[in-house]
Every structure is written in structure tokens, then in C-alpha cells.
């Protein structure tokens, strides 16, 4: 179908390109899943240094095994909404934010603008927080001043991202991070945790700080347990500041309708639709089968990313309980990365020195990756409501995103605040609450605009609905607790 034909025939049905043979098969191998593991790897690399190595270890230390269920529930809730988001762009060629701008009740574009504001407010907190955590760790090793390191890491990461000079270092980082994860998993068994306690922790129930925390870390017990836990869930697997860009990155994979020769013309046609119109996807049996096949690409990508993140987070949390909790040590203040070296030392003493290299590489990889991810998130959010942003493209708005994130992060570093203080508001609002309301938007669009044959399966719809309610409620409770409205 040519551009002219699409423009002339407003009633023509849209058909997806032929999917790769691997996606149409009834049986799938690990190799097939890994073949479509791409953008999810970016999200995994963004969060492993902070959400898993710092926050999961901390939760294990302060709560023991009682909140392991949060790893399971959090990854399922976030994984379901990520899959639903990526599935939508794969089947339609249109980012959900663009659809939100048109179809949600209320003033045109209010929802993407709200999410954009939340994300923009979150960028400096996370960028500065990770840089400060790494700077504090380097100072703890006797290498110099923490603030100077934090500033240098932030600027160096931004420059490397801008010029694209991290490819070789990135491959080394992946290898080192992979080895660190393997060692942490081995450490779980070396530490000989209370396996019955681990199993009990997978069942949601009451939880409170371990008794030693009140005596040794009174500042932690002054914080609501819900704020503490929700900050962790915000860091677990990333937040909307990552996921909006994650979905946008699929344009480079050209999956489904994104690989259509006339994807731009199709986008203009969808933009001209009335709010309540169905997206004109062909409902012929063959075309519906293509859609089912293509939907497996984002599914495989999500499954590989979030299964890995769940296992890694659980391992760090168990080690936090079994090793740090037993020694009454909590990743806190300037020591959010210091104590975790014991996880690797429990396997062999020499790996304690390897930890220094590994955590520096992992955290620097996070600082490097945020710039491109945040640029995509900003573009997809604002392009949904602004023709000027769409005409500039993602590369065109990068200078503004880099400036906003960089200047904001430098100002936040200058306050001398700790890693936890810097990331807490962003983690609660952008990492949890925004995810919940985004999932609700996906459900609305799926019902209103997608033909029945292309809608989410009952299982996916249920997971997105339950996950959205869970994340929204957790976010609201944590915000009210953080503001001191409720205890």
C-alpha cells in the first residue's frame, strides 16, 4: 500500500508485515527468546546498579525475608504494563502516548503532559542519586572526594553518551556485570539463608523493620515502612521515566507495524481519527494471526528482562537478609554500596576486590544510559502533543533534555543529599504512581480503539488491571506518608 493509497482510501484496512518465521512457530526455544531480547536489556542495565544492588539489599537488611513478595508482585505488575505498551506500538506503529493525547476524556493532551512533567521532575533525582552513590563508594575506598567524583561521573557519562563513545566499554561492562550477578546468585547458596523464611516471604503479609534497626538506625525507623518499600518498588525494574522511552526505542527494532514501508503515513492517518474510532486493522484471519505472531516479540523481550531482574533482585534481597541483616548492617547514607562486597567475598575472598571494579562499571553504565533513555522518554511524551517536537525528532530535543537533567542533577548534588534522599520522590511518583496510571490508560485505549481481535488477552488485561490498581494505591499511600499526611 503506497502513501497515496493510504491517504486516498480512508476505509482501507491496515495489515502488518510478515513476521519472522521464529515468531510464527508453536514452540519456542531459549535462543528464540534471546533473539528478541533487545530494548529490555537497556532497562535491565539501567536498574541493576540501583534498584537491585542497592535497594534490594537494603530491603533485605531492614525487613529480612518478609518483603520478598514485593519482588514478585512488582516485576509482574511492571512487566505486564511494559508488555501492553510495547505490544500496542508493535501492532499499530503508534506510541501509546500519542493515542492518550487524543482519546482520554478531558482537555486534549492532558495525560501525556502530566506524565511528561512527572518524568522531567524525576530525571535529575535519579541521575544525581546514582552519581552520588558511586562517588560515595569511591571515597570510601580512599580514592578522593565523593562530590568531585559524583560531578565528574555525571559529566563524563553525559559527554560519552552525546558522542556515542561507550560501545567497547559497554561490552566490557556487560561481561563484568554478568559475572557479578552470577557470583551474587552463588552467594545466596553459600550464605545458607533460612529457606523456610524465604518461602514465607513470598506470601504477602504484615512486615516491619527488624528489631536492630530502631537501635542502630533510628533515622530509618522514622520513615514509614510503606515509603521504604515503595521506594524499592520504584527502583525495581525502572519507572515511567524509563518505560516511555523503552517503548519508543522499539522504532529502531522495526517490529510489526513499525517495519511497515508506510509507517509514517499510517501514523498520520491514525492521528486524524476521531477519538472513539477503532484503529482500522484488518480482521482477516491471516492478518490476526500475524498480529499474534508479532506480539510475541515484545513479549519475549519483556520476559527476558523482567525475569532476569526478578531473579537478581531476589538474590540481592536474600543476601541482604542473610548476610547484612545478621551483622546489623544497612546500606545507608554514604555506605549504600560498601557492605555488598561481602556477598562476593562469601564465595571467595578475591572476589571482594572484583566487586570494586564490577560496581563501578555497573553504576557508571547506569549514569551513561540514562541520557539516551531520558531523551526518548521526553520525545515520546511531548511529541504526542506538539508538532514542533515531532518535527525536531528525538535527536533534536536531546540538547534540552541533557541540559535539564544535567543542570538539575548538579544542583541536587550540590545540596549534599544522600542517594536515598535524592531518589525517594522520583521513585515514589515516577517509579510507582505514574506506572499505575499509565497502565489504566493502556486499558482504556485497548477497549476503545483496538478491534476486538487485537485486544489484550484476558490474562494480560487482568494482570495490567490488577497491577495498575496495586501500583497506583501504593504510590498514593507512599506520597501521603512521605508528605506526613498519614502515618
C-alpha positions in Angstrom: 0.0 0.0 0.0 1.5 3.3 -1.0 1.3 6.6 0.8 -1.1 8.0 -1.8 -3.4 4.9 -1.4 -3.4 5.3 2.4 -4.4 8.9 2.1 -7.0 8.3 -0.7 -8.7 5.4 0.9 -9.7 6.2 4.4 -11.6 2.9 4.7 -8.6 0.7 3.7 -7.6 -1.8 6.3 -4.1 -1.8 7.8 -2.1 -5.0 7.5 1.0 -5.9 9.4 4.2 -7.0 7.5 5.1 -10.7 7.6 6.6 -11.7 10.9 9.9 -13.6 11.2 9.4 -17.4 10.9 10.5 -17.9 14.5 7.6 -15.8 15.8 5.0 -17.9 14.0 6.1 -21.2 15.3 4.2 -23.0 18.0 7.3 -23.9 20.0 9.9 -21.5 21.2 13.4 -22.1 22.4 15.6 -20.0 24.7 17.5 -18.9 21.6 14.3 -17.6 20.1 13.5 -15.6 23.2 17.0 -14.2 23.4 17.0 -13.2 19.7 14.2 -10.7 20.5 15.8 -9.5 23.8 16.9 -6.0 22.9 15.4 -2.9 24.4 14.7 -4.8 27.6 18.5 -5.2 28.0 18.7 -1.4 28.2 16.2 -1.3 31.1 18.0 -4.2 32.9 21.3 -2.3 32.6 19.7 0.9 33.8 18.3 -0.6 37.1 20.7 -3.4 38.2 23.1 -0.9 39.8 20.5 1.0 41.9 17.2 -0.9 42.1 18.8 -4.3 42.7 22.3 -3.9 44.2 21.4 -1.0 46.5 17.7 -1.0 47.2 17.0 -4.8 47.2 20.0 -5.3 49.5 18.7 -2.6 51.8 15.2 -4.1 52.0 16.6 -7.5 52.9 18.7 -5.9 55.6 15.9 -3.8 57.2 12.9 -6.2 56.6 14.5 -9.6 56.4 12.7 -12.1 54.1 9.2 -10.7 54.7 9.0 -8.5 51.6 10.3 -10.9 49.0 6.7 -10.9 47.7 7.3 -7.3 46.6 9.9 -8.5 44.1 7.4 -11.0 42.6 4.4 -8.6 42.6 6.4 -5.6 41.5 8.0 -7.3 38.5 4.7 -8.9 37.4 2.8 -5.6 37.6 5.5 -3.6 35.8 6.3 -6.3 33.3 2.6 -6.6 32.3 2.3 -2.8 31.7 5.6 -2.7 29.7 4.4 -5.6 27.5 1.0 -4.0 27.0 2.7 -0.7 26.0 5.2 -2.3 23.7 2.5 -4.6 22.2 0.5 -1.5 21.2 3.3 0.2 19.3 4.2 -3.1 17.7 0.7 -3.7 16.3 -0.2 -0.1 15.4 3.1 1.7 14.8 1.8 4.4 17.2 3.2 5.1 20.7 0.5 4.8 23.4 1.3 8.4 24.5 0.1 9.7 21.1 -3.2 7.7 21.5 -3.6 9.0 25.1 -3.4 12.6 23.8 -6.4 12.1 21.6 -8.8 9.6 23.3 -8.7 10.1 27.1 -11.6 12.2 28.4 -10.7 15.8 29.4 -8.6 18.5 27.8 -6.7 17.3 24.8 -3.2 16.0 25.7 -3.5 16.4 29.5 -2.4 12.9 30.2 0.8 12.9 28.2 1.7 16.3 29.6 1.1 15.1 33.2 3.4 12.0 32.6 6.0 14.3 30.9 6.0 16.6 33.9 6.4 13.6 36.3 9.3 12.2 34.2 11.1 15.5 33.8 10.9 16.1 37.5 12.3 12.6 38.1 15.3 12.8 35.8 17.6 14.9 37.9 16.9 12.9 41.1 17.8 9.6 39.6 20.8 10.9 37.7 22.2 12.7 40.7 21.4 9.8 43.1 23.3 7.2 41.1 26.3 9.5 40.6 26.3 10.3 44.4 26.1 6.6 45.3 29.1 5.9 43.1 31.0 8.9 44.3 30.5 7.9 47.9 31.7 4.4 47.2 34.9 5.7 45.5 35.6 7.9 48.5 35.0 5.0 50.9 37.8 3.2 49.0 40.2 6.1 49.8 40.1 7.4 46.2 39.3 11.1 46.8 36.3 13.4 47.3 32.8 12.0 46.8 31.3 15.2 45.5 34.0 15.7 42.9 33.6 12.1 41.8 29.8 12.5 41.5 30.1 15.6 39.4 32.9 14.1 37.2 30.9 10.8 36.7 27.8 12.8 35.7 29.6 15.0 33.2 31.7 12.2 31.8 28.7 10.0 31.3 26.8 12.7 29.5 29.7 13.5 27.2 30.2 9.8 26.3 26.5 9.4 25.6 26.4 12.5 23.4 29.4 11.4 21.2 28.5 7.7 21.4 31.9 6.6 22.6 30.9 3.9 25.0 30.5 0.8 22.7 33.7 -1.0 23.7 33.4 -0.1 27.4 29.7 -1.2 27.2 30.7 -4.7 26.1 33.2 -5.0 29.0 30.6 -3.7 31.4 28.1 -6.3 30.3 30.6 -9.1 30.9 31.7 -7.8 34.3 28.1 -7.2 35.4 27.1 -10.7 34.2 29.9 -12.2 36.3 28.9 -10.2 39.3 25.3 -11.4 39.0 26.4 -15.0 38.8 28.6 -14.6 41.9 25.7 -12.9 43.8 23.5 -15.9 42.9 26.1 -18.3 44.1 26.4 -16.3 47.3 22.8 -17.0 48.0 23.5 -20.7 48.5 26.9 -20.1 50.2 25.1 -17.8 52.8 22.7 -20.6 53.7 19.7 -18.5 54.2 16.6 -19.5 56.1 14.9 -21.2 53.2 11.6 -21.6 55.1 11.7 -17.8 55.8 12.4 -17.2 52.1 9.3 -19.2 51.1 7.2 -17.4 53.7 8.4 -14.1 52.4 6.9 -14.8 49.0 3.4 -14.6 50.6 2.2 -11.0 51.2 1.7 -10.3 54.9 2.5 -7.9 57.7 6.0 -6.6 57.8 8.1 -4.2 60.0 11.6 -3.1 60.5 14.0 -5.7 62.0 14.4 -5.0 65.8 18.1 -3.9 65.4 17.1 -1.1 63.0 15.5 1.1 65.7 18.6 0.9 67.9 21.3 1.3 65.3 19.5 3.3 62.5 16.8 5.4 64.2 16.5 7.7 61.1 15.3 4.7 59.1 12.5 3.8 61.5 11.4 7.4 61.4 10.3 6.7 57.8 7.1 4.9 57.1 7.6 1.2 56.2 5.4 1.9 53.1 7.6 4.7 52.0 10.7 2.5 52.4 9.1 -0.4 50.5 7.6 1.7 47.7 10.9 3.5 47.1 12.3 0.0 46.4 9.4 -0.9 44.1 10.0 2.3 42.2 13.6 1.3 41.6 12.7 -2.3 40.8 12.9 -2.6 37.0 12.7 1.1 36.4 9.8 3.5 36.2 7.8 5.6 33.7 10.9 7.8 33.1 12.4 4.7 31.6 9.4 2.8 30.1 8.0 5.6 27.8 11.5 5.7 26.2 11.7 1.9 26.3 8.6 1.7 24.1 9.9 4.4 21.8 13.2 2.5 21.3 11.2 -0.2 19.5 11.1 2.1 16.5 14.7 1.1 15.9 13.8 -2.6 16.1 11.1 -2.1 13.3 8.9 -4.8 14.8 5.4 -5.2 13.4 3.8 -2.1 12.0 7.0 -0.1 12.9 8.6 -2.0 10.0 5.8 -1.1 7.5 7.1 0.7 4.4 4.4 3.4 5.0 4.6 3.7 8.8 4.8 7.5 8.7 1.7 7.7 6.5 -0.1 5.3 8.8 0.8 7.4 11.7 -0.7 10.5 10.1 -3.9 8.6 9.3 -4.2 7.3 12.9 -3.7 10.9 14.1 -6.6 12.1 12.0 -9.0 9.5 13.5 -11.8 10.6 15.8 -11.3 9.7 19.5 -13.8 6.8 19.6 -12.9 5.2 16.3 -11.4 1.7 16.0 -7.9 1.5 14.6 -8.5 0.1 11.1 -6.5 -3.1 11.4 -7.5 -5.9 9.1 -9.6 -8.6 10.9 -8.9 -11.2 8.3 -7.8 -14.5 9.9 -4.4 -14.4 8.3 -3.8 -10.8 9.5 -4.9 -11.5 13.0 -2.5 -14.5 13.0 0.3 -12.1 12.0 -0.6 -9.8 14.9 -0.4 -12.8 17.4 3.0 -13.7 16.0 4.3 -10.1 16.1 3.0 -9.7 19.7 5.5 -12.4 20.8 8.5 -10.1 20.0 7.8 -7.6 22.8 6.6 -10.5 25.0 9.9 -12.3 24.7 11.8 -9.0 25.2 9.8 -8.2 28.4 10.0 -11.8 29.8 13.8 -12.0 29.4 14.3 -8.6 31.0 11.9 -8.9 33.9 12.6 -12.5 34.7 16.3 -11.6 35.0 15.5 -8.5 37.1 13.3 -10.6 39.4 16.0 -13.2 40.0 18.7 -10.6 40.5 16.6 -8.5 42.9 15.6 -11.6 44.9 19.2 -12.7 45.2 20.3 -9.3 46.4 17.4 -9.2 48.9 18.1 -12.7 50.3 21.8 -11.9 50.7 20.8 -8.6 52.3 18.8 -10.5 54.9 21.2 -13.4 55.4 24.4 -11.5 55.4 23.8 -7.8 56.2 20.8 -8.3 58.4 22.7 -10.9 60.5 25.5 -8.3 61.0 23.1 -5.4 61.6 24.5 -3.6 58.6 22.2 -1.5 56.3 23.1 0.2 53.0 22.5 3.8 54.2 23.9 7.3 53.9 27.4 7.2 52.4 27.6 3.4 52.6 24.8 2.4 50.2 27.3 0.3 48.1 30.0 -0.6 50.7 28.6 -3.6 52.5 27.5 -5.6 49.5 31.1 -6.6 48.7 30.6 -9.2 51.4 28.2 -11.0 49.0 31.0 -11.8 46.7 33.6 -12.3 49.4 31.4 -15.1 50.8 32.1 -17.0 47.5 35.9 -16.3 47.6 37.9 -13.5 49.3 39.4 -12.5 46.0 36.0 -11.5 44.6 35.7 -8.8 47.2 38.3 -6.9 45.1 36.5 -7.8 41.9 33.4 -6.2 43.4 35.1 -2.8 43.4 35.6 -3.0 39.6 32.2 -4.5 39.0 30.1 -2.0 40.9 31.9 0.9 39.4 31.3 -0.4 35.9 27.6 -1.2 36.7 26.9 2.2 38.2 28.7 4.1 35.6 26.8 2.2 32.9 23.6 3.4 34.6 24.8 7.0 34.5 25.7 6.6 30.9 22.4 5.0 29.8 20.0 7.5 31.5 20.8 10.3 29.0 19.6 8.4 25.9 16.7 6.8 27.7 15.5 10.1 29.1 15.8 11.7 25.7 13.5 9.1 24.2 11.0 9.4 27.1 10.9 13.2 26.7 10.5 13.0 22.9 7.6 10.4 23.0 5.8 12.3 25.8 6.0 15.8 24.2 5.7 14.6 20.5 2.2 13.3 21.4 1.0 16.9 21.9 3.5 19.1 19.9 4.1 19.2 16.2 7.2 21.2 16.8 8.7 18.4 18.9 7.7 15.8 16.3 9.4 17.9 13.6 12.6 18.1 15.7 12.7 14.4 16.3 14.4 12.6 19.2 17.9 13.8 18.3 16.6 17.4 18.0 15.4 17.6 21.6 18.5 15.9 23.1 20.3 19.2 24.0 17.3 20.3 26.1 17.0 17.0 27.9 20.7 16.9 28.6 20.7 20.4 29.9 17.6 19.9 32.1 18.9 16.7 33.5 22.5 17.8 33.9 21.9 21.2 35.5 19.2 19.8 37.8 21.4 16.9 38.8 24.4 19.1 39.5 22.3 21.4 41.7 21.0 18.4 43.6 24.5 17.0 44.1 25.5 20.4 45.5 22.9 20.0 48.3 25.0 17.2 49.8 21.9 15.0 50.0 22.3 11.2 50.2 21.4 8.7 47.5 18.1 7.8 49.2 17.1 11.4 49.8 17.7 12.2 46.1 15.8 9.4 44.6 12.9 9.0 47.0 10.4 11.5 45.5 11.2 10.3 41.9 10.9 6.7 42.9 7.5 7.1 44.5 5.9 9.3 41.9 7.6 8.3 38.7 8.6 4.8 39.6 5.3 3.6 41.1 2.3 6.0 40.9 3.0 7.0 37.2 3.2 3.4 36.3 -0.2 2.7 37.8 -2.0 5.5 35.9 -0.2 4.6 32.7 -1.5 1.1 32.9 -5.0 2.4 33.3 -4.6 4.5 30.2 -3.5 1.4 28.3 -6.6 -0.5 29.3 -8.8 2.4 28.2 -7.2 2.7 24.8 -7.3 -1.1 24.3 -11.0 -1.2 24.9 -11.9 2.0 22.9 -9.6 1.9 19.9 -8.4 -1.7 19.3 -10.6 -4.1 17.2 -11.8 -7.0 19.4 -9.4 -9.4 17.6 -6.4 -7.3 18.5 -7.2 -6.6 22.1 -5.1 -7.9 25.0 -5.8 -11.4 26.1 -7.9 -11.8 29.3 -4.8 -12.8 31.2 -2.8 -9.8 30.1 -5.8 -7.5 30.7 -6.2 -8.9 34.2 -2.5 -8.5 35.1 -2.4 -4.9 33.8 -5.6 -4.0 35.6 -4.6 -5.6 39.0 -1.0 -4.2 38.6 -2.3 -0.7 37.8 -4.5 -0.6 40.9 -1.7 -2.0 43.1 0.9 0.5 41.8 -1.5 3.5 42.0 -2.6 2.7 45.5 1.0 2.1 46.7 2.1 5.3 45.1 -0.7 7.3 46.7 -0.2 5.8 50.2 3.6 6.4 49.9 3.1 10.0 48.7 0.7 10.8 51.6 3.1 9.1 54.1 6.1 11.0 52.7 4.2 14.3 53.0 3.3 13.5 56.6 -0.4 13.4 55.8 -0.8 9.9 57.1 1.5 7.9 59.4 
